[in-house]
Each structure stands twice: as C-alpha cells, then as structure tokens.
Amino acid sequence: MLFAGGVVMIVVGFQTLIQPLLGLLLLSPALVLRPRPGRLDPELPVLREADAPALFELLHRTADAVGVRRVEAVQFTADFSVDVIHYGLRRKRCLVLGLPLWAAHPPQQRIAAVAQALGRSAPGDVRNGAVVGSALESLTAGSWTMRTGGGRAAAAPRVKTLVWYAEEVDEGSRRFHARGRRVEWLIWLLRKAMTGTARLLLRLTRPTARRALFEADDAAARTASSQATVGALCDRRLEASIGREMHRLVIEKKTLVRAQAPEGAQDDFWKSVAEHAARLREQEDLAESSEPEPSAPESPGGAPASTSHISDTLRLARLAHAPQRPPASRTNSACPSRRWSD
C-alpha cells in the first residue's frame, strides 16, 4: 500500500514539487518493510539429508504422516523448542530443533513434538503464509527499527552566558532539538501505525491460528499417539528446570571434570539431561497424584495469568476428551547427531 501510494503520488504529481516529495517519504518505509526471503541462521549448525540419513528418514516419515511438505534442512539450537521456518525464494523448509528438548523427551514424545511443529507450518495457518507471515515479520522488524531513544535528544544543553556567541549557540541548539523532536514524533507515529497493523493482523488471524494449532495437535496424536502428544505439551513446564540443570552441568564439566577425568567424560552430557528430565517428570506425576489438580492461576482482575497457559490448558483438555490414538510411527533414536551434541 505504501509503495503503490508513493508511486501514484510521484507519477500523478510529477509537475509539482510537494507530491513527489511526499511520494518519496512513502517509498522509504515501503522499502524498509518490503518482504524479504527467509535465511538460515549462519551461526547455527546445519544438517542436510546426506549428513544424517536416519534422522531425515524419521522426519520424512513424520511429515508424510502429518500430510505436509518435507523439510530440506535441520538446524540445532540450545533452546527448549522445535519449529519450522521457511528460507529462500522458493520457501524451503528447515526444522529448527532444540537439543535440550530432544534429549529430555522420550522417543515417542520427540515424534509428537516434531509432528506438532510440522502441523503448525501447514498451509491452514495464514500466519505462516507467504503474504500474512511476511507482512507480520516486516511490520515487527520495522517497528523495532523505528524505536526512538526515549526522548534523550529533546533536552538542550545549557550554554554559559559569558561564552562568546552564547545567544547564537543557544538559539541554534533550540532549533536543532525542535527539529529533532518533530522527527521523533514522525517516527513515533510510523512505529505506532506498524504496531497497530501487526496487532490487527494478529487479532484477525487468531481463529485461524487456533484452529491450525488444534489440527497440529490432532496430527501429532495420529502420528505419535495421544499419550505422547499430551506428554510433549506437559513437558514444556520443565523448560526452566532443564535450562538450570544444563548450566550446572556445563560449569561442572568445564571446571571439575576437565581437571579430574578424561575428555571422554563429556559424552554423557545429554544423557545426564535426559535423566534429570525423567526425575522431574516423576516428581510432577507424584505431585499430581497426591494433590488435587489446581485451577488455572488468575490475575488480580480475575483474568487468567497468561494466554499461553490458557492455550496449553485448552489443548490438553481437547486431547484428553478426544478418542485416544495409538502410535503410528515409532523411534528409538537418541541424539540427532553425536558430533553436534558436544
């Protein structure tokens, strides 16, 4: 819209001076907000099918069971998450897999987590589409780019009255900061317009996104079983505890183990993470069996504390009341690749 409006103002008002200038002002944010093809993170390790045939065979089988396009690459992160991103002009698919999540989940829950991520990237969710998805990314990036410095430039420096040409310097400083405030107001208005448009898109696409999320849960239940899908959702509560344990293990192996044991002792890092996750899971099961299930926490105003908690609660309730499905795909694989796990 900005691009079209800028071009029309330049072409129609080419005889004048004001309209082409206004058209250029419209073209500037349009160039900043233009859709850009996604890119792979250059700082993350990348696996292709030739590097890990067994892993990609599992991913292809899961994608076929979910009914979506297969992934062409896999990147590993240190986050407790799994997601699918698009990159390149042809919008190829890459699975961004968190090694802590893969190590903490039992085998069937790994398939469920991957199936949920693949299901969320299906064409049914317009937020992941080429039009709305690119618009949301561009609006978010433009809003962050146009953040002002919080009014730091609005305060003019004091000029001593005994300095030569103090009045001229003081007057020039006031005019400079007045122009700076006008520019800041213009940037603030553009940023608010971008933020408002992004929020409007999110609000309009909320029903479609929720339906796509439920369909992804159903696809994961069909693929990995209903029990594994529920377990993958429940294990999201372990993210903070697993993160702290990983930091403790890293410090321990970088200090104590390196000085007292051979370097091969670092190979059991992810095994230790998996054992810690299993202990946490057992503690959660014991706590839930000994105490009544608490209701969703509420804020002082009576509204639920967080939308993510509501979303997880609704998803768990749907899966609990839906017909229980057996696993259609099984795996006993450990970490995706030994050489990326150290």
Disulfide bonds with the S-S distance in Angstrom:
none
